[in-house]
Each structure stands twice: as structure tokens, then as C-alpha cells.
Amino acid sequence: MDLNTLVLSKQGRLLACLQENIRIPSVEGPAEEGAPYGIHCRCSLDHVLAAADAMGFKTCNVDGHVGWCEYGEGDEMVAVLGHLDVVPAGDGWSFDPWGGEIKDGKIFGRGTMDDKGPSIAALFALEALRDSGLPLKRRVRLIFGCNEETGATDVHYYLEHGGEVPVMGFTPDAEYPIINGEKGIINGYCSRSFTQTGDLKLVSLKGGIASNVVPEYAKAELACNAELAARLAEKSFEKVTFTVTDTGLTVEAFGENAHGSLPWLGENAIGRLVLALKELPFEGELAGILSFLAEKLGMDTVGKAAGIHLHDEISGDLSFNWGVMTADEHHLELVINYRYPVTFDYADCGPAFQTLFEANGFTVRQVHKEKLYIPADSDLVKTLLKVYKEHTGIDGKPICIGGGTYAKCLPNILAFGPIFPGDEAREHKPDEFMEIPKLMKNAQIIAGAMYEMAK
């Protein structure tokens, strides 16, 4: 039986394994002993390693940070690096985000596309490669991480604790044909305290679920007298509602989710909310803060208003996502996720962002992931493009993205799949899904790529 046929023969078991793992809500949680990213991430890792062990593969759990399984012999190793942690489910689902429901040829749930589906597909692809008996000169290792969405400290831990570096490999966590460039990613954590005066006061504000998700909903609770509340409730702003309460007003803003690397594909509810609040009769420091945030952030998706916009022909515009904001009566915090093009550096935007916010009274902490760019004529790029053409018939060309993957964290790795050109990217959105035929096509491509790298 050839390799592609062997992969397809495992569809039923693959789907069952994926469904079981989707039902583990592996969003980062409080650290526990043996579970540095929370008990659910650890359970997800345990589940996959148990499946690999049952297949007969050598397995290793690296203190709950990552796990790996391996097949083959040889001094050198090639790797497929995936992750089992997921972003929060958020709102707007018509399926149970933790259900793994199959309907109309699709499997639904958080992580089906990003990245449990491709990671578990890789496990069954490795089993198919072993069952094929094809000769290999290198070992093939699947590495399962638990902290890709919120820091990638897992892979750093792997390396710091003696984890072997592959001679080449890929992470199935982006797009086809292949990603040879990833923008630099900066999370700006900004906070400041303030005092309030006047008849209208902010009680609380909350919007966003993660820095790398365009927020679809944001809400503010305001305190004021009944007369003022009634008057303000008559105001009209696009996709913003006012509801009179016993103590003042509730202001809600609605947007549309998108991945934080492509903020122009969504509508930022936090920006929409702040633009509306700016027009209300706040006084003192808070009025100034709202004016600053509305002017410099607002609904901007490329950083022009903040003065940090960059562009190149290889990877396009700097992306700018106001991912999270929280506030109470005296303090506010926000997180801006922005990503600079591959021909630029942190120095071209990071210091300017820092200066802008510090000059307006904010304390700023920035976390930076360096850009990645590998030339198109490298052996890894050529090998993976060869596999892609064999399975699709398409002469693919490498592309650059704004999304950040594990490729930045482990040497000799590039992002390869799972999204085919023209397909809808459902990661980080409600009703995330993978079409089952394309999930299996991914498994076939992964199996072929592992063979080509290891033969």
C-alpha cells in the first residue's frame, strides 16, 4: 500500500483522536506542578503522547512544556513542530467550541485548524510513514508545544533543557505553498492611572480576549444621574448601543473577529467603543486619555495614526491591532499587537511607539519576537515546494505573512500549511473548522514532506 493510501486508511482513527483532544479546552491557565501552562494544556499534551505511545513510538514529556514522539534511526533528526494550546473560544459560535462536532464534511471546534488538527494529522502521517516501510536516513520527530499562542516559552524551555535541534523541519500552522518570511511581532502593554471629575464617570471597561485577536465586543459601564443618562442614550454611533441603568449607562460596541495579523479583515470593537466614549462629556484626565486613544489608535489597522506605519514589497504593511483593554474607576490597561515587515527591524517602530505612549503618561512594556526571512533558494524551501507540487499539481512560490509561528523559535524550521490558497482562514474565529478532505490532504502532504526530509 502506498503512502498516500496508508494515510487515508487512518481517517477514522485520526478524527476520533482529534475529537477527543478538541474536547480538552487547552487555553493557557494558572500554572500547576507539572502543568506550567495550566492543567488543560497538560491534559491535551498527555492525550497526544498517550496516542503516540499506543502507536509504538518513542515519547518524551519535557516537564509539561512540550512533548515529542519519534520514529527512525540516524544521527540527524528532522521535525514537525505543532502546538496543542488554543486561544479562548470567545462568542458567536453556533457549534460547541469544545465539542469536535462533525457536520457536512467538516469538523468544528477550537483548534481544528490552529493547530490541533494539523498536529494530530502529523501523528497519523508518521504512523503511515512507519507502516509504509520506506527507508529513512534520518529520525523524524514530532514536537507538540503548549504555549504557542501566548509566548512560545515552551520551545525555549525545550532548547534550554537539551532539546535536539532538527537539521530541517516545518510547522503546519500557517499557509501553503510555504512561508519563508514572518513579520516581527511586538506586544505593547500600556497602563496608567487617572483621576475623574465631573458628572459622568467611568466605572469599568472591558474588551478583547487576546492580543492577537481583533475584538468583536467591548463594553463600558458609566455612572451619572438619570437626566444625563437619558440624554446620552439618544446619541447614535455605528454599531454602538446605549442602555440606561439604575446608576447610569451601559455602552456596548460590536465589531468582527479576525486574526490579529490581519486586522483589516475585522472590525475593532474596542476602537469603536473609545471613539464613541470620546464624544461623551467626560472631564479631566480621563477625557484627555480617551481623546489620545481615539486619535492615535481608534480603528487604525496599519499604525499610521500612531506614527509607526511601515511597508515593503515582500510582506506588505505593518499591521496594528488593539487587542485588549480593561479599566476601572482609576486605572486602565491595554495591549497593542503590531507586526513590522520583514525588511525592517524593531528599531524602526518599537522606540517610536514607546515614546508616544510614555509621553502621554503611560507605563509601557514591550515584548518582541524577531522577524524571520529565509531565501527562496534554500534547500528547505525547495524540498517543501517539491512536495506541495507533487500533491497539488501547482508550482507554488514562497510567501511572507504577518502571523508568527514556531518557525521563529526553533532553528531550521519554516511554516508549511495547513491552509490552501483561496481557502477561508477560520483560526481564532467563531465556528473554527477543518474540512475533512483537506485535513486528510494535509496528512498526506505532511507524510510526504517527512519522507523527503528524512530519506
C-alpha positions in Angstrom: 0.0 0.0 0.0 1.5 3.4 -1.0 2.0 6.2 1.5 -1.0 8.3 0.4 -3.3 5.3 0.6 -2.0 4.4 4.1 -2.7 7.9 5.3 -6.3 7.8 4.1 -6.8 4.4 5.8 -6.3 6.1 9.1 -9.0 8.7 8.7 -11.5 7.3 11.2 -8.9 7.0 14.0 -7.4 10.4 13.2 -10.8 12.1 13.5 -11.7 10.3 16.7 -8.3 11.3 18.3 -8.8 14.9 17.1 -12.4 15.0 18.6 -11.1 13.8 21.9 -8.4 16.5 22.0 -10.8 19.3 21.0 -12.9 18.4 24.0 -10.0 19.4 26.2 -10.2 23.3 26.4 -6.4 23.8 26.3 -6.4 27.6 26.8 -3.5 28.7 29.0 -4.4 28.7 32.7 -2.8 29.1 36.1 0.5 27.1 36.4 0.5 24.0 38.5 3.2 21.5 39.3 3.9 19.6 36.1 1.5 21.9 34.2 3.3 25.2 33.5 0.5 26.4 31.2 -2.4 25.1 33.2 -4.0 21.7 33.7 -5.9 21.7 30.4 -2.8 22.2 28.3 -1.1 19.4 30.2 -4.1 17.1 29.6 -4.1 17.9 25.9 -0.4 17.0 25.8 -0.9 13.8 27.8 -3.6 12.7 25.5 -1.5 13.1 22.3 1.6 11.5 23.9 -0.6 8.5 25.0 -1.8 8.1 21.5 1.8 8.2 20.2 2.8 5.7 22.8 0.0 3.4 21.8 1.3 3.5 18.2 4.6 2.3 19.5 6.6 5.5 19.1 9.3 6.6 21.5 7.8 9.5 23.5 9.1 12.2 25.9 7.4 14.7 28.1 9.6 17.7 28.7 8.2 18.8 32.1 4.8 19.7 30.7 6.2 22.4 28.4 6.4 20.3 25.3 6.3 16.6 24.4 7.7 14.7 21.5 7.5 11.4 19.7 10.0 9.9 17.3 10.4 7.3 14.6 13.5 6.1 12.8 17.3 5.8 13.2 20.2 8.0 12.4 22.4 10.8 13.7 20.3 13.5 12.3 16.7 14.4 13.0 14.0 16.3 11.1 11.0 17.7 12.8 7.4 18.7 12.5 6.5 21.2 15.2 2.9 21.8 16.2 1.0 23.2 19.2 -1.9 22.0 21.3 -2.7 25.2 23.1 -5.5 27.3 21.7 -6.9 30.9 22.0 -10.1 31.3 24.1 -13.3 30.3 22.4 -14.9 33.8 22.5 -18.5 34.4 21.5 -20.6 33.9 18.3 -20.4 30.1 18.0 -23.2 28.1 16.5 -21.3 24.8 17.4 -19.9 23.8 20.8 -16.3 25.2 20.6 -15.2 22.2 22.7 -17.4 19.6 21.0 -15.5 18.3 18.0 -18.8 18.0 16.1 -18.7 16.7 12.5 -21.2 18.1 10.1 -21.4 18.5 6.3 -17.9 17.1 5.9 -16.3 19.5 8.4 -15.0 19.1 11.9 -15.8 22.0 14.2 -14.1 23.3 17.3 -11.4 25.5 18.7 -8.1 24.2 17.5 -9.3 22.2 14.5 -7.3 24.5 12.2 -5.0 26.1 14.7 -3.2 23.8 15.5 -4.6 20.6 16.9 -6.0 19.4 13.5 -2.6 19.6 11.7 -0.6 18.4 14.7 -2.7 15.2 15.1 -2.7 14.8 11.3 1.1 14.7 11.6 0.9 12.0 14.2 -1.1 9.7 12.0 1.0 10.7 9.0 4.1 9.5 10.9 2.3 6.2 11.7 1.6 5.8 7.9 5.2 6.6 7.1 6.3 3.9 9.5 3.8 1.4 8.2 5.0 2.1 4.6 8.4 0.6 5.4 10.1 3.3 3.3 13.8 3.6 4.1 14.9 6.7 6.1 18.4 8.0 6.9 17.2 10.5 9.5 14.9 10.3 12.5 11.6 12.0 12.3 10.4 13.8 15.5 7.0 15.3 16.1 7.2 18.1 18.7 3.9 19.1 20.5 4.1 22.5 22.2 1.7 24.0 24.7 2.4 27.8 24.7 2.5 29.0 21.1 -0.5 31.3 21.4 0.8 33.2 24.4 4.6 33.4 24.3 6.3 30.2 22.9 8.2 29.8 26.1 7.7 26.1 25.7 10.1 25.8 22.8 12.7 28.0 24.6 12.4 25.6 27.5 12.9 22.6 25.2 16.1 24.2 23.8 17.4 25.3 27.2 16.9 21.8 28.6 18.9 20.0 25.9 16.2 19.6 23.2 17.7 18.4 20.0 17.7 20.9 17.1 16.5 19.4 13.7 18.5 19.7 10.6 15.3 20.8 8.9 11.6 20.8 9.5 8.3 22.7 9.4 5.4 23.8 11.5 1.9 23.1 9.9 0.5 26.4 11.3 0.1 28.9 8.5 -0.5 28.6 4.8 0.6 26.8 1.6 2.6 26.8 -0.6 5.3 27.8 2.1 6.0 30.7 4.4 9.6 31.9 4.1 9.1 35.2 5.9 7.2 36.2 9.0 6.9 39.7 10.3 8.4 40.8 13.6 5.8 40.8 16.3 5.5 43.3 19.2 3.1 43.3 22.0 2.9 46.7 23.7 1.5 46.5 27.2 0.4 50.0 28.2 -1.1 51.1 31.5 -1.8 54.3 33.5 -3.8 55.6 36.4 -6.1 58.6 36.3 -8.4 60.7 38.4 -12.0 61.5 37.5 -14.1 64.7 37.9 -17.4 65.9 36.6 -20.9 64.4 36.4 -20.0 61.5 34.1 -17.6 58.8 35.3 -16.2 55.5 34.0 -16.9 52.6 36.3 -15.5 49.8 34.2 -14.5 48.9 30.6 -13.6 45.6 29.1 -12.9 44.5 25.5 -10.9 41.8 23.7 -9.9 38.2 24.6 -6.3 38.1 23.4 -3.7 40.5 21.8 -3.7 38.5 18.6 -7.5 38.6 18.0 -9.4 41.5 16.7 -12.0 42.2 19.4 -15.7 41.7 18.4 -17.2 43.1 21.5 -16.4 45.8 24.1 -18.5 47.2 27.0 -18.2 50.2 29.3 -20.3 50.9 32.5 -20.8 54.6 33.2 -22.1 56.4 36.3 -24.2 59.5 36.0 -27.6 60.9 37.0 -30.8 59.8 35.4 -31.2 63.0 33.4 -27.8 62.9 31.9 -28.1 59.1 31.2 -31.4 59.7 29.3 -29.8 62.5 27.2 -26.7 60.5 26.3 -28.7 57.4 25.4 -30.1 59.3 22.5 -26.7 59.6 20.8 -26.1 57.5 17.8 -22.8 55.8 16.7 -22.2 53.0 14.2 -22.6 49.6 15.9 -22.7 51.1 19.4 -25.7 50.8 21.8 -26.6 52.8 24.9 -28.7 51.3 27.7 -29.9 53.3 30.7 -29.3 51.5 34.0 -30.1 52.3 37.6 -26.8 54.0 38.1 -26.0 55.5 34.7 -25.4 53.8 31.3 -24.1 50.7 29.7 -22.3 51.3 26.4 -21.7 48.3 24.1 -19.7 48.3 20.9 -19.8 45.5 18.3 -17.2 44.5 15.8 -15.9 41.4 13.9 -13.2 38.9 14.9 -10.2 38.4 12.7 -6.6 37.2 13.4 -4.5 40.0 14.9 -2.0 39.7 12.0 -4.8 40.7 9.5 -6.7 43.3 11.5 -8.1 44.9 8.3 -10.2 41.8 7.9 -12.1 42.5 11.1 -13.7 45.5 12.9 -12.2 46.5 16.2 -14.9 46.9 18.9 -12.6 48.5 21.4 -11.7 51.2 18.9 -15.3 51.7 18.1 -16.2 52.0 21.8 -13.5 54.5 22.6 -14.4 56.7 19.6 -17.9 56.8 21.0 -16.8 57.5 24.6 -14.6 60.3 23.4 -17.7 62.2 22.3 -19.3 62.0 25.7 -18.9 64.8 28.4 -16.1 63.3 30.4 -13.8 65.7 32.2 -10.2 65.9 33.4 -7.6 63.3 32.9 -10.0 60.7 31.6 -11.2 63.0 28.8 -7.6 63.5 27.7 -6.9 59.8 27.7 -9.9 59.0 25.7 -9.1 61.7 23.2 -5.5 60.4 22.9 -6.6 56.8 22.4 -9.3 57.7 19.9 -6.8 59.8 17.8 -3.8 57.6 17.9 -5.4 54.1 17.9 -9.1 54.3 17.0 -9.9 51.9 14.2 -6.5 52.1 12.6 -5.1 48.8 11.4 -1.7 49.9 10.0 -0.3 52.2 12.6 -0.4 55.4 10.6 -2.1 57.4 13.4 0.5 56.3 15.9 3.3 57.3 13.5 4.8 53.8 13.1 3.4 52.7 9.7 5.9 50.7 7.6 5.6 48.9 4.3 7.7 46.7 2.0 7.0 44.9 -1.2 7.9 41.5 0.2 5.5 41.4 3.2 3.2 44.5 2.9 2.1 46.9 5.6 2.8 46.9 9.3 -0.3 45.5 11.0 -1.7 47.1 14.1 -4.3 45.5 16.4 -5.7 47.0 19.6 -6.3 43.6 21.1 -7.3 44.1 24.7 -8.4 46.9 27.0 -9.6 46.9 30.6 -10.3 49.7 33.0 -11.9 50.6 36.4 -12.5 53.9 38.1 -8.8 54.7 38.5 -6.7 52.6 36.2 -6.6 51.3 32.6 -4.6 48.8 30.7 -4.4 48.0 27.0 -2.4 45.6 24.8 -1.5 46.6 21.2 -0.2 43.8 18.9 1.7 45.2 15.9 3.8 43.4 13.3 6.5 45.0 11.2 7.5 44.0 7.6 10.4 41.6 7.1 12.9 44.1 5.7 12.6 46.3 8.8 13.6 45.9 12.4 12.3 46.7 15.9 14.3 49.9 15.9 12.1 51.2 13.0 8.9 51.2 15.1 9.3 50.0 18.7 11.0 53.0 20.1 8.6 55.4 18.5 5.6 53.5 20.0 7.3 53.6 23.4 7.9 57.3 23.2 4.4 58.1 22.1 2.7 56.3 25.0 5.2 57.4 27.6 4.8 61.0 26.6 1.1 60.6 27.3 1.5 59.3 30.8 1.6 55.5 30.2 3.9 52.9 31.6 5.0 50.7 28.6 6.4 47.2 28.4 7.1 45.7 25.0 7.6 42.0 24.2 9.3 41.4 20.9 9.6 38.4 18.6 12.2 38.9 15.9 11.2 38.7 12.2 12.1 35.6 10.1 13.2 35.5 6.5 14.7 32.6 4.6 15.6 33.0 0.9 13.5 31.1 -1.6 16.5 29.2 -2.9 17.3 27.4 0.4 17.2 23.6 0.5 14.2 23.5 2.9 12.1 25.8 0.8 12.8 23.8 -2.4 12.1 20.5 -0.7 8.8 21.5 0.7 7.7 23.2 -2.6 8.5 20.0 -4.4 6.2 18.0 -2.0 3.5 20.7 -2.4 3.6 20.4 -6.2 3.5 16.6 -6.1 0.3 16.7 -4.1 -1.5 19.6 -5.7 0.0 19.9 -9.2 0.7 23.6 -8.5 4.0 25.4 -8.8 4.0 27.3 -5.6 6.0 30.3 -4.6 7.1 31.2 -1.1 5.2 34.0 0.7 5.5 36.2 3.7 2.9 36.5 6.4 2.1 38.7 9.4 1.3 35.7 11.6 4.0 34.5 13.9 4.7 30.7 14.2 7.1 28.4 15.9 9.4 28.8 13.0 10.9 31.8 14.8 11.6 29.7 17.9 13.4 26.7 16.6 16.3 26.8 14.1 15.8 25.3 10.6 12.0 25.5 10.7 9.6 27.1 8.3 5.8 27.3 8.3 4.1 24.9 5.8 0.3 24.6 5.6 -2.4 23.8 6.6 -4.5 26.4 4.7 -4.6 26.1 1.0 -4.6 29.2 -1.3 -8.1 30.7 -1.6 -9.5 28.8 1.5 -11.1 30.7 4.3 -8.9 31.1 7.3 -11.0 30.2 10.3 -8.4 30.2 13.1 -9.2 32.5 16.1 -12.8 32.9 14.8 -16.1 31.5 15.9 -17.0 28.2 14.3 -13.4 27.3 13.6 -13.3 24.2 11.4 -11.4 22.0 9.0 -12.9 20.4 6.0 -12.2 16.7 6.5 -10.9 16.0 2.9 -8.5 18.9 3.3 -7.4 17.7 6.8 -6.6 14.3 5.2 -4.8 16.0 2.3 -2.7 17.8 4.9 -1.9 14.5 6.4 -0.7 13.2 3.1 1.4 16.2 2.4 2.9 16.0 5.9 3.7 12.4 5.4 5.4 13.2 2.0 7.3 16.0 3.5 8.6 13.9 6.4 9.8 11.3 3.9 11.5 13.8 1.6 13.3 15.4 4.5 14.4 12.1 6.1 15.2 9.9 3.2 
